[in-house]
Amino acid sequence: MTGCSATERLNRAATAKGQTQAGVLLPPLPDDLRRQEPHAPVVEGQPVISILARERQALDRANARQGRTVTFYDDLIKKYGSRP
């Protein structure tokens, strides 16, 4: 009986060690979060105010993407624990 118990303990220890060494498989970062937002195109003859308005829209999109990145990261921390 003692041999079986020792074998079971060794198997459990080996399994735990393997899981620890394997680490955590993180989900991939959504492609949208890697994208860079281009500046609004400057079209000769257009009023500066319209160029500024498009540039502000681009900034809004970039800020929204940055917010989604933070949310994604915070979700990872909740699921897998804090950083060391």
N, C-alpha and C positions, 0 to 999 in steps of 0.2 A: 504494500500500500504506500509506503513512503516513496518508492520510486515513481509511482504515478503522480503523486502530489508534487514532487520536485520537477517532473517533466511538465506538468501543467503550469507551474510557476515560471519555469524557463520560457515556455511558449508565450505566456502572457507578457513577460518582460521583453521578449524579442519583438512581439507585436507592438508594444508601447514604444519601444526604441525605434522601430521602423516608422511608426506614425510621426514621432517627434522629428526624426531626420528628414522625413518627406516634406515637412513644413506645411505651409498653408498655400493652397492654390487660389490666388486672387482672381476675381473676374476681370475680363479685359476692360480697359478704359474705353468708353464709347467714342467712336470716331469723331463725333461732333465736338467733343471736348479737346481734341487735338488741333482743330482747325483754327487758322489765323484769320482775322477779319481784315479785309483789304480796306484801304482808304477809299472814300467816295471819289469817283472820277471827276476831274476838273475839265469841263467842256468850255472851250473858248466862246465868249459871248454870253454865257449864262450869268444871271445875277449871282453875286457872291452869297447872298442870303440863301439861295437854293442849294448851293454847294455846302454851306454850313449846315443846313437842315439835313442833308444826306449824310454828312460826316457825323452828326449827332445820332442819327439812326444807326449808323455802323457802330458807334460807341455803345449805344444801348444794347445791340446784339452781342457785342463782346462782353459787356458787363453781365448780361444774362447767362452767357456761356460760362463765365467765371463763377457765377453763383451756382450753376449746375455742377461744376467741378468740385466746389466746396461741399455741396450736398452729397455727391458721390463719395468723396473721401470720408466725410463724417459717417456715412452709412457703413463704410468698410470698418471704421474704428469701432462702431457699435457691434458689428458682427464678429470681428476678429480680435478685439482688444486694442489697448493703446500701444503707442510706440514705446520701445525700450528706452 
